[in-house]
Every structure is written in C-alpha cells, then in structure tokens.
Amino acid sequence: MGSFSIWHWLIVLLIVVMVFGTKKLRNMGGDLGGAVKGFKDGMKDGGQSADEKAAAAAAASQVSHAPTADKTTIDVEAKQKS
C-alpha cells in the first residue's frame, strides 16, 4: 500500500482533466514549456564571457539604429481650411 498503482494515477488524471479541462491543461503545458525554454536560454546567456557579451551588445546596437527620415520630408497631414 506504500506506492500507487497505475489505476490510482489514471483516476487522479481523470479527475484533474474533469476539474481543469483539456484546454486549460494545454495552456498550462505550453506556459511551462516556454518557461523552461526561457530558463535554458538564460543559462546559456549567463555562461558567456564578457567579450562575447560586449560583442553581442555592439551587434544589437548596430541593428537597432535604423535610418531616420530626412529632414526635408513633408508631413502628410495637412490642416484643412475652415
């Protein structure tokens, strides 16, 4: 009586599905998987050396600076005469 048999676990699973529903369980599973993936990515990023982090930051700053519009462009919104 110390361990549960497969029938005990199946009954528990059935009760959990009845209480929460399959859609909510699927969403919780997806959220859990996303959290685990984020944790793994964070652990990989935490293992980088300072030089690799500086190179990644420099590459990210070059990408984020998109060219801005010319100062000679005209605003398309015009005020109407009343």
C-alpha positions as CSV (number, residue, x, y, z in Angstrom):
1,M,0.0,0.0,0.0
2,G,3.1,2.2,0.0
3,S,3.0,3.0,-3.7
4,F,0.2,3.8,-6.1
5,S,-0.7,1.5,-8.9
6,I,-1.4,2.7,-12.5
7,W,-5.1,2.6,-11.8
8,H,-4.7,5.2,-9.0
9,W,-2.8,7.5,-11.3
10,L,-5.3,7.1,-14.1
11,I,-8.2,8.0,-11.7
12,V,-6.2,11.1,-10.5
13,L,-5.6,12.1,-14.1
14,L,-9.2,11.7,-15.0
15,I,-10.3,13.9,-12.0
16,V,-7.7,16.6,-13.0
17,V,-9.0,16.6,-16.6
18,M,-12.6,16.9,-15.4
19,V,-11.7,19.8,-13.0
20,F,-9.5,21.9,-15.2
21,G,-10.5,20.8,-18.8
22,T,-8.2,19.9,-21.6
23,K,-7.8,23.5,-23.0
24,K,-6.6,24.9,-19.7
25,L,-4.2,22.0,-19.2
26,R,-2.8,22.5,-22.7
27,N,-2.3,26.2,-22.0
28,M,-0.6,25.4,-18.7
29,G,1.7,22.9,-20.5
30,G,2.6,25.5,-23.1
31,D,3.4,28.1,-20.5
32,L,5.5,25.6,-18.6
33,G,7.4,24.7,-21.7
34,G,8.0,28.3,-22.5
35,A,9.3,29.0,-19.0
36,V,11.7,26.0,-19.3
37,K,12.9,27.2,-22.7
38,G,13.5,30.7,-21.3
39,F,15.4,29.4,-18.3
40,K,17.6,27.3,-20.6
41,D,18.3,30.3,-22.8
42,G,19.1,32.4,-19.7
43,M,21.5,29.8,-18.5
44,K,23.3,29.8,-21.9
45,D,23.5,33.6,-21.9
46,G,24.8,33.6,-18.3
47,G,27.7,31.3,-19.4
48,Q,29.0,33.8,-22.0
49,S,32.3,35.6,-21.3
50,A,32.5,39.4,-21.0
51,D,34.0,39.7,-24.5
52,E,31.1,37.7,-26.1
53,K,28.5,39.8,-24.2
54,A,30.2,43.1,-25.4
55,A,30.2,41.8,-29.0
56,A,26.6,40.8,-28.8
57,A,25.6,44.2,-27.3
58,A,27.6,46.0,-30.1
59,A,25.8,43.9,-32.8
60,A,22.4,44.6,-31.2
61,S,23.1,48.4,-31.1
62,Q,24.0,48.5,-34.7
63,V,20.8,46.7,-35.7
64,S,18.6,48.9,-33.5
65,H,19.8,52.1,-35.1
66,A,17.5,52.3,-38.2
67,P,18.0,55.2,-40.5
68,T,15.7,58.1,-39.7
69,A,13.6,60.0,-42.2
70,D,15.1,63.0,-44.0
71,K,14.5,66.4,-42.5
72,T,13.3,67.6,-45.9
73,T,10.2,65.3,-45.9
74,I,6.8,66.9,-45.7
75,D,4.3,65.8,-43.1
76,V,1.3,64.2,-44.9
77,E,-1.3,65.5,-42.5
78,A,-2.4,69.0,-43.5
79,K,-4.7,71.3,-41.7
80,Q,-8.0,72.0,-43.5
81,K,-9.3,75.5,-44.2
82,S,-12.4,76.3,-42.3
